[in-house]
Amino acid sequence: MYADDTAILTQSASLSSAIQQLQEHIHAIESWLIKWKIELNIEKTEAIVFSKKIYIYGCLTIFDKRIPWVKHTKYLGVILDRRLTFVPHINHVIKKFRVSKQTLAPLIARNSCLDIDHKLLIYTAALRPILTYACPVLGYLSKTNLRRLQSVENITLRIITGTKWYIRNTAIYKELNIKCLIDTMKIIAENFYANLHASQNPSIPSMHYDINAPSNRKRPKAILRNVP
């Protein structure tokens, strides 16, 4: 269940058990909201099941109003789909990036009067963060979608530098002295996970797992592995 930036998560091998646990917690939240006289925007409240299986969903209610089940929802700027493929999120990110790039086109285009250093600064400060946002949780991304993000950056850097089509992308990054997008995402993810142990929230350091341990399940930290 999601309401603005508040989330309730539960897991179970049985969907009916998960829904029951969720409903019990919703009742507790209802009592808390009434006690502190806080009004909840029920219209923005949604429920989603993360699973590869297809279920017949039970009924969830809050203040006697039914909570709709959705196929994907946005939480803290990240679009979460039912199978956690993040494809809707990547589509949204690329669209948002292109709109922002179009807005800044007069500054970063080939015929811009700015030099390459200043155009690159505009890109790394205003455009690249759109692509790297929330990258520590994108370990579930397929290689195809990671390459889609990388391709968006490659095209933009070619526009900034005015590079001919026959110049390799690796040569562009070497000349600009910056790391490619995927490597940058790995560094951000590494720093994020390395700092988790310092969190003041005791539940966060307890969520540790070894990314090198054999498993048939992808974990967010999988983004730290090499992506060809």
N, C-alpha and C positions, 0 to 999 in steps of 0.2 A: 504494500500500500504506500502510495506517495502523496504527499500534500505539501506543495511548495518545496522547502528543503528538508522536510522531515520524512524519514523512512522507517518502516517497521519490517524487519526481515525475520523469516522463520524457515526452517528446513525440516523435511521429514520424508521418509520413504513412501509415505501414503499422503496423497493430496488432501483427502478428507481430514486427516490429522493436522496437517499444516494449516488448513482453513480454520479448523476449530481453535488451534492455538492463536492464530491471527485474530479471530473474532473475540477471543477472551481478552487479548491485549487491547483491542479497539475499545471494548467496554471499559477497561481501566483508564484509557485515555479520555473517554467521554466524561468519566467522573472527575478526572484531573482538570479538564477544561471547564467544567461547571464550577468546580471549587474555586478556581482562579479567575473565573469570569472572562475566559478567552474564547473568542469566536473563531471557529474553523471555517474556511472556505470549502465547503463540501463539494462544490462544482469542480474543483481542481483535484479532488481525491480520486486516485485510480489504483487498480490492483493488477498485478502481472505475475504469471508463473514462469520461472526460468527452467525450462526442460525441453529436451528434444522430442518428448512424447506428446501426443495429442490427448488432452483431457476434456471431460465434461465438467465444467467448473460449477462449484457450489455457490451459494449466495452469501455475500458479505454485506453488512449494513453498518452505517454509522449514523447515530441519531435518527434511527428508523428510515433512513434513506439508503437505497441500494448503491453499492460501489461498483462501477463498471469494470469489467475485465478488458484489458487492452493487449494488443500485440507488441507494442513498444511504448516507452514513456521516457520523458526527459528528466534527469536528476542531476542537479549541479552542473548543468551545461552538457551532460553526456546523454546521448540517446541510447537507452538500453532496450534491445529487442529480446523476444522470448527465448531465442536460441543462443543469445550472447555472441552473435557473429560480428556485431558492431557495424554491419553494412549500412543501415540507415544513418548511423552516426557519421561514418566516413563520407557518405553522400552529402550530408548536411555540411560537414566541414569543408569539403571541396567547393560546394556552392557558395558558402560564406567567404571562403578565401578568394574566389574569382570576383565576387562583388567588391570586396575590399581592394583587390588588385586593380580593378577597373577604376575605382575612385582615385587611386594613387598613380594611375597610368601616366598623367602628365609629368610626374616627378621621376618615374623610374623607366620610362620608355627609352628606346634607342636614341631618339632625337632630343632627349631632355638636356637642358644646359648644365645639369648637375654632373659632377664627376662620378666615377664608378664607386669610390669610397663612400660618398654620401648616399648614393642610391642603394648600396649594400646595407648601409646603416638603417635606412628606412625599411628595407626588407626584413632585416633581423629584429628590428624593434617593433614593427607594426604588423607584418604579415606572417612571419615564421611562427610566432606564438599561437596563431590560429591552428596551425598544423600540429604543434607539439602539446597543445593543451590536453591534460589528463593522460599523457602518454604512459605513465607508470602502470595504468590499468589495462593497457591495450595489448597485453601479451596474448590475448585470445585472437588477435587479428591474424588473418591468413597472410601468407607471403604476397598473395595477389593484391590485397588491400594496402599492405605496407608499400608495395611498389607503386600503387596508385598515388599515394601521398608523395613518394619520392619523385615521381614523374611530374607532379604539379610544381615542385620546387625546381626541378631541372629546367623546365620550360621558362619559369620566371627568371632564373639566373641567366639564361640565354638572351632574354629580352633586356635585362639590365646591362649585360656586357656587350650585346650586339654581336655575339659569337656566330660564326658561320656553321652551317649544318654538319659539316664534316669534322668538326672539333669534338673530341670525346668529352663526356661529362666529367670524367676524372681529371682531365686537364684543366677544366674550368674551376673545379674546387681547389686544385693545387695552386692555380694562379691567384685565386681570391684568398687563399690561405684559411679556408673554413672547412669544417667537417660536413659530410653529407647529412641529410635529414635523419636517416635511419640511425646513423652513429650518434647524432645529437640526442635522439630519443633514448637511446641506450644509456648515454651518460646521465641524462636527467633521471631515468628510472633507477640506475645504480645509486645515485645520490639520495633519491627518495627512500629506497629500501634500506640503505646504509644508516639513515637517520631515524628509522622507525624505533630503534631501541631506546632512543632518547625521549620518546613521547611520554607525556605525563598521564596519558590514558592507559591504565594497566591492561586493557583488553587488546590494545594494538600490538605491543611487543609479544603477546601470547600467540598471535596469529603467524607463527613462523613455520616455514617449510623449506625443504631442501630442493632447489630446482634441478639438481643433478640426480636426484633419486628417480629410478625408473617408474614411469607412470603412464597410463593411457589417457590421462586427463591433462589438458593444458592449464597452466597457471599464469597469472599476470606476469610473474617474473620471467616467463619464457621469452619475453622480449629481449632479455639480456643475452640470449643465445645468438649465434651468428645467423644472419639472414642473407643468403646469397642473392 
